């Protein structure tokens, strides 16, 4: 069985946690012996993040898979391949289409078997669930803070940060501008016409720039939500 090994580190500090390139290469060579595989190439991505697949070594690996040059991809640990659940699913689909097995030392994973494919499907699903659960908890926490009048991210146009540095309060000048925008819109003015009138009147955004129709649309479309002063 011809195989390609793949190792990656994003920073030199990762060596402290047992994921140095040398340690990964050693594990890959060992699993190749166990699997009876011949390593056709051992690709190393040094100083590369696992947040996406835009890495020189990863691109070379995918070309080898697509060309049918190997029957297996050997890695020391799954997160060395990618840290993205979406990208992992993409790679697995690509490997399966070319009948290439993914073999990971740390997870004792071999997608060349039915049980290995089941395990990685479950792992992918759990990772996806965890990411969505974190997102839900974050949104709930933000809603709770907003309900208490606390700042969440950038202070939206029409408000300012209170002296306590936590809560927000209406900004009279900006509220007057927003009231003028609503009145013009109620008078059936177009977004561009509203922006032009504000600019002609000498009104400026919080950043001191001219008003644009996109800023007007952003406010009118998200009243009461996170409308940033621009």
Buried (B, 14 or more C-beta within 10 A) or exposed (E): BBBBBBBBBBEEEBEEEEBBBEBBBBBBEEBBEEBEBEBBBBBBBBEBBBEEBEBEBBEBBBEBBEEEBBBBBBBBBBBBBBBBBEBBBBBBEEBEEBEBBBBBBBBEBBBBEEEBBEBBEEBBEEBBEEEEEEEEEEEEEBEEBBEEEBBBEEBBBBBBEBEEEEBBEEBEEBEEBBEBBBEBBEEEBEBEBBBBBBBEEEBEBBEEEEBBBEBBEBBBEEEEEBBBBB
